[in-house]
Every structure is written in structure tokens, then in C-alpha cells.
Amino acid sequence: MNSPSNIVQRLGGLLFGALLLCGCSSEKPVPAPSTATEAAQNPAKQGETLTFGIVPQQSASKLAKLWMPIMKLVGEDAGVKLVFQTAKDIPEFEKRCKDGSYKIAYMNPFHYTQFHEDPGFIAVAKQKGKKIQGILVVHKDNESMDLNDLAGKTLAFPAPDAFAATLLPTRELKARKVPIEFQSEYVSSHDSVYRSVAQGLYVAGGGIIRTFNNVDPQVSSQLIPIYRTRKYTPHAFAIHPSVDAKTRQRIAEALIGLGQSEEGRDLLSTIKFDGIEAAEDQEWDIVRGLNLPPIDFND
């Protein structure tokens, strides 16, 4: 018969063996060579996750389709995971920029001047070789319409602080020798402006060249621009100050590097970009010089 002490010794040995088979020893396991090699070849798997906010000039579904493949390629090159985000409208996008919900953001020039001050976004890049320009579009049947014909009418705009689509045409029309006074209604996005004017809901509406060229051809074919604003420094790719300098640099290099590969150029063509180039804060001083009133977050 086994004594109690022998039974305890046998159970202890069995337990020790089971722990070894389960990999539960106190020593840290050495990673398999294949896993280590894969991680080295794909640094994005080891990098942090960062939200990338895109200003809602178009529908969320359309923006996701256009920008997610770009973010995937940029993230892989920069060694981070970029998560696409937008907002239901521009005022909500502004709130999320303000509270730091986005760690990277593609924002309009006015937004950049505001959110560089607080919370401290840093511009790293912009669309290559382009200036932003606002337009006013009307239905093609009204091609002969003069700007003075807009006086007293209701015009469609994306949002109060849409820089080139709202602020510039509004400012320039009201600054004419004989100011043109009109009412404004906000319909959330550039695409909504174009569709509303095409359907005859508004006599005219504000947008920008790039989104006009990117809207459904069945819509754009019904419209014609009758006014173009002055040109300014375009949207900024800006990074929140909580992102460390090394990561910020890698993201900037990956954005700029999109134009150096066939895959990257193909993706840029879907958003009507010829490329992305490095940018510095002072390039938006021309926008600061307009002395536009700050965003009112109390509305």
C-alpha cells in the first residue's frame, strides 16, 4: 500500500509535468523565428493605433471608400494602424478636432488655423501643387445667371465654417462694391449642396473644385460654376500634439511617399490628388490674414 507521503510525491510530480506541457513555467517563451521575422517585415503590427479624421465634405460611406485604402498603405509604411473616422457634419467634426478625438486629421485651412492654436495640431503635409478655391454652382439651365441675380435668394452651403465652400464666397460676395445680400441654408456636405441645386431646391450653392469634380457625374452634369473665389493654401494633414515626434515624422514621410509608387499614385487619383507634399505652419498665414471670427462652440 502506498503511504500518504508517497501519494503526495507522485501527485506533485504529475502536476509539475502538466505545468511544463501547458507552457506555464516561470521562464518567458522564446518567440518562433517566423513570428519575429513577420513582425520585422510588417512594423504596423507592432505600432500604435491612431484615429484619422476626414472632414465630412462628402457622405461617410463615400469618404470611407476613398480614404480607407489610403490609410492602410500609409499606416503600413509608417508602422502604425490608422483608423478611418469622420463625422455626421462639419460642426461635429470641429468638436472632435477640438477635444482630441482625432490624432490625425485632414482639415480645411480655417480649421487648421483654429486647431493649431488649441489643441495644438501640427501641419505636416498638404495636397501637392494645388490651392483651394471656392465655387458657386447653379443648374445648367441657369448658365446665363449673373451674381446680382442671387440677391435676396436662398443659397445652399455645407456648413457655417466650411472654408472655401461657405466662408470665401460669402465673404467675397458681401465685400463687392455693391454687396450681394442673400440667405444661407446649411445642408451638411458638399455633395448635398450639389444634389440640392441639381434638383432645383436652391438656385445656387457653394462648393470647391475638387469635390465638384468628384461628385457623381449624373449630378455634376446638371450643374455649372458661375463664380470662383480667390485661391488659398489647401487643406492640412495635421497631427495632434499627443503623437510623439518620431511617429509624426514617419506618418508625414508615408503621406508624401504615396506619390512614389504606382499603388500610391492610383489611390491618390481617386481623391483627385496629383500628390502630397510637405507643409509648414506658416503656409496658412494667408488664411490667418483674413481675420475670420473664431468657431463658436456654444451654438
C-alpha positions in Angstrom: 0.0 0.0 0.0 1.2 3.5 -0.8 1.8 5.7 2.2 0.4 9.2 2.3 3.8 10.7 1.7 4.3 8.6 -1.5 1.0 9.7 -2.8 1.8 13.4 -2.3 5.2 12.9 -4.1 3.5 11.2 -7.1 0.8 13.9 -7.3 3.5 16.7 -7.1 5.4 15.1 -10.0 2.3 14.8 -12.2 1.4 18.4 -11.5 4.9 19.6 -12.4 4.8 17.7 -15.6 1.4 19.1 -16.6 2.6 22.6 -16.0 5.5 22.0 -18.3 3.3 20.6 -21.1 1.0 23.7 -20.8 3.9 26.1 -21.2 3.3 27.6 -17.7 6.9 27.6 -16.5 8.2 30.8 -15.0 10.6 31.3 -17.9 9.4 33.5 -20.8 9.0 31.6 -24.0 11.2 32.5 -26.9 9.1 33.7 -29.9 9.2 31.5 -33.0 11.6 32.8 -35.7 8.9 33.1 -38.2 6.8 35.3 -35.9 9.7 37.6 -35.2 10.6 37.8 -38.9 7.0 38.7 -39.8 6.8 41.4 -37.2 10.1 42.9 -38.5 8.8 42.9 -42.1 5.4 44.4 -41.1 6.1 47.0 -38.4 2.4 48.2 -38.4 1.6 45.1 -36.5 3.7 46.4 -33.6 2.7 50.0 -33.9 0.0 52.1 -32.1 -3.5 52.7 -33.3 -4.3 56.2 -34.3 -7.7 57.7 -35.4 -7.6 59.6 -38.7 -10.4 62.1 -39.1 -11.5 63.3 -42.5 -13.6 66.5 -42.8 -17.1 65.4 -44.0 -17.3 67.1 -47.3 -19.0 64.0 -48.7 -21.0 61.1 -47.3 -19.4 58.9 -44.7 -19.7 55.8 -47.0 -18.0 57.6 -49.9 -15.2 59.0 -47.7 -14.6 55.6 -46.2 -14.4 54.0 -49.7 -11.9 56.7 -50.9 -9.7 57.1 -47.8 -9.5 53.7 -46.1 -7.2 52.2 -48.7 -5.0 55.2 -48.5 -4.9 55.0 -44.7 -4.0 51.3 -44.9 -1.0 52.0 -47.2 0.2 55.0 -45.1 -0.2 53.0 -41.9 1.9 50.1 -43.2 4.6 52.4 -44.3 4.6 54.4 -41.1 4.4 51.4 -38.8 1.1 52.4 -37.2 -2.6 51.3 -37.6 -4.7 54.2 -38.9 -8.5 54.0 -38.2 -10.8 56.0 -40.5 -13.2 58.3 -38.8 -15.4 61.2 -39.9 -18.5 63.0 -38.5 -22.1 63.4 -39.5 -21.5 67.1 -40.3 -18.8 69.7 -40.1 -19.8 71.2 -36.7 -19.4 67.7 -35.2 -16.1 67.3 -36.9 -15.0 70.6 -35.4 -15.9 69.4 -31.9 -13.9 66.2 -32.3 -10.9 68.1 -33.5 -11.2 70.4 -30.5 -11.5 67.6 -28.0 -8.7 65.5 -29.5 -10.8 62.6 -30.8 -8.7 62.6 -33.9 -4.9 62.0 -33.7 -4.5 62.9 -37.4 -6.9 65.0 -39.3 -7.5 66.2 -42.9 -9.0 69.6 -42.2 -9.8 72.8 -44.1 -7.5 75.8 -43.9 -9.6 77.7 -41.5 -10.0 74.7 -39.2 -6.2 74.3 -39.2 -5.6 77.9 -38.1 -8.1 77.4 -35.3 -7.0 73.9 -34.1 -3.3 74.8 -34.4 -3.9 77.2 -31.6 -5.9 74.8 -29.5 -5.4 71.9 -29.0 -2.2 72.4 -31.0 -2.4 70.4 -34.2 0.8 70.4 -36.3 0.6 70.6 -40.1 2.9 68.1 -41.8 1.6 67.9 -45.4 -0.9 69.2 -48.0 -2.1 68.4 -51.5 0.7 68.8 -53.9 0.8 71.8 -56.3 -2.8 73.0 -55.5 -4.5 75.9 -54.0 -8.1 75.7 -52.6 -10.8 77.7 -54.4 -14.4 78.0 -53.7 -17.1 77.9 -56.3 -20.8 78.8 -56.6 -22.8 76.4 -58.9 -26.2 76.8 -60.5 -28.3 74.5 -62.6 -27.1 74.3 -66.1 -30.4 75.8 -67.3 -29.4 79.0 -65.4 -26.0 79.3 -67.1 -26.6 82.9 -68.0 -27.4 83.9 -64.4 -25.5 86.8 -63.1 -24.2 87.1 -59.5 -26.6 90.0 -59.0 -29.4 87.6 -59.7 -28.6 85.9 -56.4 -29.6 88.9 -54.3 -32.4 88.1 -52.0 -32.3 84.4 -52.8 -31.6 81.4 -50.5 -28.3 79.6 -51.3 -27.1 76.2 -50.1 -23.8 75.7 -48.3 -22.3 72.7 -46.5 -21.8 74.3 -43.0 -21.1 77.7 -41.5 -17.3 77.2 -41.2 -16.7 75.3 -44.5 -13.8 77.5 -45.6 -13.8 77.6 -49.4 -17.4 76.4 -49.9 -19.0 78.8 -47.5 -16.7 81.4 -45.9 -14.9 82.5 -49.0 -17.9 83.0 -51.4 -20.0 84.6 -48.6 -17.2 87.0 -47.7 -16.4 87.9 -51.3 -20.0 88.5 -52.5 -20.7 90.7 -49.5 -17.4 92.6 -50.0 -18.3 93.7 -53.6 -18.7 97.3 -54.4 -22.4 96.7 -54.4 -22.7 93.9 -51.8 -24.9 90.9 -52.7 -27.1 90.0 -49.8 -28.7 86.5 -49.6 -29.9 83.9 -47.1 -27.9 80.8 -46.3 -29.0 77.3 -45.5 -26.6 74.6 -44.4 -27.1 71.1 -45.8 -24.2 69.2 -44.2 -21.9 68.3 -47.1 -20.6 69.4 -50.4 -22.3 66.5 -52.1 -25.6 67.6 -50.6 -25.2 71.1 -51.9 -24.6 69.8 -55.5 -27.6 67.4 -55.3 -29.9 70.1 -53.9 -29.0 72.6 -56.6 -29.3 69.9 -59.3 -32.8 69.1 -58.0 -33.8 72.7 -58.1 -34.2 73.0 -54.4 -31.8 76.0 -54.3 -30.9 78.5 -57.0 -27.2 78.2 -56.2 -24.8 76.6 -53.8 -21.2 76.6 -52.6 -18.5 74.0 -53.1 -14.9 73.5 -54.2 -13.4 72.4 -57.5 -12.1 69.0 -56.1 -15.4 67.8 -54.6 -17.3 69.1 -57.7 -15.1 67.0 -59.9 -15.5 64.0 -57.6 -19.3 64.1 -57.3 -21.5 61.6 -59.3 -21.3 62.7 -62.9 -25.1 62.4 -63.1 -25.2 65.3 -60.6 -22.2 67.4 -61.9 -23.5 67.2 -65.5 -26.6 69.2 -64.3 -24.5 72.0 -62.8 -22.2 74.8 -63.9 -20.0 77.0 -61.8 -20.7 80.7 -62.2 -18.2 82.1 -59.7 -14.8 81.2 -58.4 -13.2 82.7 -55.3 -9.6 83.7 -54.8 -7.1 80.8 -54.1 -5.6 79.9 -50.8 -3.4 77.3 -49.2 -5.3 74.0 -49.3 -6.4 71.6 -46.5 -3.9 70.5 -44.0 -2.9 67.0 -43.0 -2.3 67.8 -39.3 -1.3 65.7 -36.3 -2.4 66.1 -32.7 0.4 67.1 -30.3 -0.1 63.9 -28.2 1.5 62.0 -31.1 5.3 61.8 -30.5 7.7 63.5 -32.9 9.2 60.3 -34.4 5.7 58.9 -35.2 4.7 62.2 -36.6 7.7 62.2 -38.9 7.0 58.7 -40.1 3.4 59.5 -40.9 4.5 62.6 -42.8 7.0 60.7 -44.8 4.5 58.0 -45.6 1.9 60.5 -46.8 4.5 62.2 -49.0 5.7 58.9 -50.2 2.4 57.9 -51.7 3.3 59.6 -54.9 6.5 57.5 -55.3 4.7 54.2 -56.0 2.2 53.1 -58.7 -0.2 51.9 -56.0 0.0 55.1 -54.1 -0.5 57.3 -57.2 -3.5 55.2 -58.2 -5.0 55.7 -54.7 -4.3 59.5 -54.8 -6.0 59.7 -58.2 -9.3 58.5 -56.6 -9.4 61.7 -54.4 -8.2 63.9 -57.4 -4.7 64.4 -55.9 -1.6 64.6 -58.0 0.5 64.0 -54.9 1.1 65.1 -51.3 3.9 67.4 -50.3 5.5 68.6 -47.0 4.0 71.7 -45.4 4.8 74.0 -42.5 2.5 76.1 -40.3 3.4 79.5 -41.7 1.9 78.5 -45.1 -1.5 79.1 -43.6 -0.7 82.7 -42.5 -2.5 83.9 -45.6 -5.7 82.4 -44.1 -5.0 83.9 -40.7 -4.7 87.2 -42.5 -8.4 87.1 -43.4 -9.2 87.6 -39.6 -12.2 85.3 -39.7 -14.1 85.1 -36.5 -13.3 82.0 -34.4 -15.6 79.0 -34.3 -18.3 79.4 -31.7 -18.7 76.1 -29.9 -21.7 77.4 -27.9 -24.1 77.4 -30.9 
